Every structure is written in structure tokens, then in C-alpha cells.
Amino acid sequence: MNTAQVKKRVKTFRQEFKLKELSCLTLESVFEQQGFTIIYFNPVLNNPDVETVINSFGLQDMIRHSSGFQYLDQSHRLMFINENLTESERLIVLAHEEGHYYCGHSTHADIVGRSVSEEFEANEFAHYLLNKSSTEKIIETAMIHKKQLAIFFLIILVAAGAGTIVRKYKDQKLYEGEFYVTMHGEKYHRKDCVTIEGHEVRRLTQEDVKSGRYKPCSVCRPGQ
């Protein structure tokens, strides 16, 4: 199984069990749904019930040298976890062991994970399960904060609309009515004035009015 296939398994696993947050409890719950009994052991001394299970299946050597492992046969699905692990160590072991199971390593051996290639696949599975890609993190963050993001974008849209209105208002205030002047004339006219037909014109501005340069046309009588 190559890396792309392992990543696909991780994605399918997350979707199947609807995992949003990963913790020891959530992964233990997944194992229980998969039919496993989780047994916490001590490498040195165990209570009589755990010791009986270990001896029944001949797992003494695994107990002494392993942080966690699976034992499966036709009647049993057992997940052994070292009770001395920290919370973060336990999470890594659970993710690793889930990699073994979900990648199909439990179909040919009672004790899962003795193959080098299987160990590599389980390590990759645990890595991609516990470390989301940048894209996944962005999407997850967006989903968590989608309400805040919606409000943020609404504010931007409102601000952009307000800016357009302000600019339009300012543009309107630059002009003085619907009056026009020619490039070299000294009078301002109505748009349909016959005296400016065929001439290049522009609208009369407030600045033009303040300058006192332009007088109303006596033909079209603008402003009357």
C-alpha cells in the first residue's frame, strides 16, 4: 500500500466514524465498535484477571516488550495497551494499532504488526490520522467559525456598498446640475442647447461656478 492509498484509508476512516476530534477516548470507542476488548497491562505486575488472559494466549513476551498490540483469533479481538503510557503516547499507540486493523493487517496473524511493511503502513496511517493537512485544517477552521466568517464577509460587502454610495454621492456633488460647457466657451448650456450641437462638451462643475468664468446661455437659459 503506497502513501496515497494510506491517506485515502485515513480519509475513509474519519468519514466512517464521523471523527471531528481525536482523543484516546474516541479511538477506544472506535475499537469497541469494531468488536475489540481493550485491556490495560503492566509490563511487570498485573492483576489476576489480566494475568490470566496474558498467560492463556502466551503473550508474556509481548507484554514485556510492547507498548501496545492486537491479538485476534476466531473468538477474540483483544487490544492490549501499556498502562504506563502518557496520554499523548497512548493516543499514538491507539492510532498506530488502528492503522494495522484498518489497513487489513489482521487477516493472517493472531498477533498483528510483526511485518516490517505492516509497521510502516501503520506508522503512516497514524501520522496522517493525527496530523491533518493544511487544506483540511483550513476547511475545518472555516466550518467551526462559519457563522463568524459569514458576518465578516457581510460587513465587507456592506462596507464596499457604502463606499460605492459615498463615491457616487461625491461624484454628484462635483457637478452643478445638468449643465454643459464647451472646451473654449464662456457660457454654460442645457444638454440639448442648439448652440453646442457638434461641439465637444463637458459637465459644469461646482469649481466652474465658483470661478465666475461661465455665464448662463441666453438661448437655452439654463437654470430657469
C-alpha positions as CSV (number, residue, x, y, z in Angstrom):
1,M,0.0,0.0,0.0
2,N,1.5,3.3,-1.1
3,T,1.2,6.7,0.7
4,A,-1.7,7.9,-1.4
5,Q,-3.7,4.7,-0.6
6,V,-2.9,5.1,3.1
7,K,-4.1,8.7,3.0
8,K,-7.3,7.5,1.3
9,R,-7.8,4.9,4.1
10,V,-7.4,7.6,6.7
11,K,-10.0,9.8,5.0
12,T,-12.4,6.9,4.7
13,F,-11.8,6.0,8.4
14,R,-12.6,9.6,9.5
15,Q,-15.8,9.7,7.5
16,E,-17.0,6.3,8.6
17,F,-16.7,7.1,12.3
18,K,-17.5,10.8,11.9
19,L,-14.4,11.8,13.7
20,K,-14.1,15.6,14.4
21,E,-11.8,15.5,17.4
22,L,-9.2,12.8,18.1
23,S,-8.6,11.6,21.6
24,C,-7.8,8.4,23.4
25,L,-11.5,8.1,24.3
26,T,-12.7,8.5,20.7
27,L,-10.2,5.9,19.4
28,E,-11.0,3.5,22.2
29,S,-14.7,3.9,21.3
30,V,-13.9,3.1,17.7
31,F,-12.1,-0.1,18.7
32,E,-15.1,-1.1,20.8
33,Q,-17.4,-0.5,17.8
34,Q,-15.1,-2.8,15.9
35,G,-15.6,-5.5,18.4
36,F,-12.4,-5.2,20.5
37,T,-12.0,-5.5,24.2
38,I,-9.3,-3.1,25.5
39,I,-7.0,-4.5,28.1
40,Y,-4.6,-2.3,30.0
41,F,-1.5,-4.2,31.2
42,N,1.6,-3.5,33.3
43,P,4.9,-4.9,31.9
44,V,5.9,-6.1,35.5
45,L,2.8,-6.9,37.6
46,N,-0.8,-7.3,36.6
47,N,-4.0,-8.1,38.5
48,P,-5.0,-11.8,38.4
49,D,-7.7,-11.3,35.6
50,V,-5.3,-9.6,33.2
51,E,-2.5,-12.1,34.1
52,T,-4.9,-15.0,33.3
53,V,-5.6,-13.5,29.8
54,I,-1.9,-13.0,29.1
55,N,-1.0,-16.5,30.1
56,S,-3.9,-18.1,28.3
57,F,-2.7,-16.7,24.9
58,G,1.0,-17.0,25.6
59,L,1.6,-13.2,25.4
60,Q,4.2,-12.8,28.2
61,D,7.0,-11.8,25.8
62,M,4.7,-9.2,24.0
63,I,3.8,-7.8,27.4
64,R,7.4,-7.3,28.4
65,H,8.5,-5.5,25.2
66,S,5.5,-3.8,23.7
67,S,3.6,-0.5,24.2
68,G,0.5,-1.9,22.6
69,F,-0.6,-4.7,20.3
70,Q,-3.6,-6.6,19.0
71,Y,-4.5,-10.2,19.4
72,L,-7.2,-11.7,17.2
73,D,-8.5,-15.2,16.6
74,Q,-11.8,-16.7,15.6
75,S,-13.3,-15.9,19.1
76,H,-11.4,-12.9,20.4
77,R,-10.5,-9.4,19.5
78,L,-8.2,-8.0,22.2
79,M,-6.4,-4.7,22.2
80,F,-3.5,-4.5,24.8
81,I,-2.3,-1.1,25.9
82,N,0.6,-0.4,28.3
83,E,-1.0,1.4,31.3
84,N,2.2,3.3,32.0
85,L,2.0,5.4,28.8
86,T,1.2,9.1,28.9
87,E,-2.0,10.4,27.3
88,S,-0.1,11.5,24.2
89,E,1.8,8.2,23.9
90,R,-1.4,6.3,24.3
91,L,-3.0,8.3,21.5
92,I,-0.1,7.5,19.2
93,V,-0.3,3.8,20.0
94,L,-4.1,3.6,19.5
95,A,-3.7,5.4,16.1
96,H,-0.9,3.0,15.1
97,E,-2.9,0.0,16.1
98,E,-6.0,1.3,14.3
99,G,-3.7,1.6,11.2
100,H,-3.0,-2.1,11.5
101,Y,-6.6,-3.0,11.7
102,Y,-8.0,-0.6,9.1
103,C,-5.2,-1.4,6.6
104,G,-6.2,-5.1,6.8
105,H,-3.2,-6.5,8.7
106,S,-5.3,-8.7,11.0
107,T,-6.4,-11.2,8.4
108,H,-3.3,-13.5,8.5
109,A,-1.8,-13.5,12.0
110,D,-3.0,-13.8,15.6
111,I,-0.6,-11.0,16.8
112,V,-0.8,-8.1,14.4
113,G,2.1,-6.0,13.3
114,R,5.1,-8.3,13.1
115,S,5.9,-7.5,9.4
116,V,8.2,-4.5,8.6
117,S,5.9,-3.4,5.8
118,E,2.9,-3.6,8.0
119,E,4.6,-1.5,10.7
120,F,5.5,1.1,8.1
121,E,1.9,1.3,6.8
122,A,0.5,1.6,10.4
123,N,3.0,4.3,11.1
124,E,1.9,6.3,8.0
125,F,-1.8,5.8,9.0
126,A,-1.2,7.1,12.5
127,H,0.8,10.1,11.1
128,Y,-1.9,11.2,8.7
129,L,-4.7,10.5,11.2
130,L,-3.0,12.6,13.9
131,N,-1.6,15.3,11.6
132,K,-4.2,16.9,9.3
133,S,-3.1,18.6,6.0
134,S,-3.1,22.4,5.7
135,T,-6.2,22.2,3.5
136,E,-8.1,20.0,6.0
137,K,-7.2,22.4,8.8
138,I,-8.4,25.4,6.8
139,I,-11.7,23.7,5.9
140,E,-12.2,22.6,9.5
141,T,-11.5,26.0,10.9
142,A,-13.8,27.6,8.3
143,M,-16.6,25.1,9.3
144,I,-16.1,25.8,13.0
145,H,-16.2,29.6,12.5
146,K,-18.6,29.7,9.6
147,K,-21.0,32.0,11.4
148,Q,-18.3,34.5,12.3
149,L,-16.9,34.3,8.7
150,A,-20.4,34.9,7.3
151,I,-20.8,38.0,9.4
152,F,-17.2,39.2,8.5
153,F,-17.9,38.9,4.8
154,L,-21.3,40.6,5.2
155,I,-19.5,43.5,6.9
156,I,-17.1,43.7,4.0
157,L,-19.9,43.7,1.4
158,V,-21.8,46.4,3.3
159,A,-18.7,48.5,3.6
160,A,-18.0,48.0,-0.1
161,G,-21.6,49.1,-0.9
162,A,-21.3,52.0,1.4
163,G,-18.1,53.1,-0.2
164,T,-19.7,52.9,-3.7
165,I,-22.6,55.1,-2.5
166,V,-20.2,57.6,-0.9
167,R,-18.1,57.8,-4.1
168,K,-21.3,58.2,-6.2
169,Y,-22.5,61.0,-3.9
170,K,-19.2,62.8,-4.0
171,D,-19.2,62.5,-7.8
172,Q,-22.6,64.0,-7.9
173,K,-21.6,66.9,-5.7
174,L,-18.7,67.8,-8.1
175,Y,-21.2,68.9,-10.7
176,E,-23.6,71.8,-10.8
177,G,-26.8,70.5,-12.2
178,E,-27.2,69.0,-15.7
179,F,-25.4,71.9,-17.5
180,Y,-22.6,71.7,-20.0
181,V,-19.8,73.9,-21.3
182,T,-17.7,73.7,-24.4
183,M,-13.9,73.4,-24.3
184,H,-13.3,77.0,-25.1
185,G,-16.7,78.8,-24.5
186,E,-17.6,81.0,-21.6
187,K,-21.2,80.1,-21.2
188,Y,-22.9,77.0,-19.8
189,H,-25.9,75.4,-21.5
190,R,-28.6,72.8,-21.2
191,K,-27.6,69.5,-22.7
192,D,-30.0,69.9,-25.7
193,C,-29.0,73.5,-26.5
194,V,-28.7,74.1,-30.2
195,T,-25.6,76.3,-29.8
196,I,-23.4,73.4,-28.6
197,E,-24.5,70.8,-31.1
198,G,-21.4,69.3,-32.7
199,H,-19.1,70.7,-30.1
200,E,-17.1,68.8,-27.6
201,V,-18.6,69.4,-24.2
202,R,-18.2,68.5,-20.5
203,R,-20.5,69.0,-17.5
204,L,-20.4,72.1,-15.4
205,T,-18.7,71.7,-12.1
206,Q,-19.0,73.5,-8.8
207,E,-15.5,74.7,-9.3
208,D,-16.5,76.2,-12.6
209,V,-19.4,78.1,-10.8
210,K,-17.1,79.4,-8.1
211,S,-14.6,80.6,-10.6
212,G,-17.2,83.0,-12.1
213,R,-15.8,82.3,-15.6
214,Y,-19.1,80.9,-17.0
215,K,-22.4,82.8,-17.6
216,P,-25.8,81.2,-18.5
217,C,-26.5,80.8,-22.2
218,S,-29.1,83.4,-23.4
219,V,-30.6,80.9,-25.8
220,C,-31.4,77.8,-23.7
221,R,-31.4,79.8,-20.4
222,P,-30.1,77.1,-18.1
223,G,-31.4,77.1,-14.5
224,Q,-34.7,78.9,-15.4
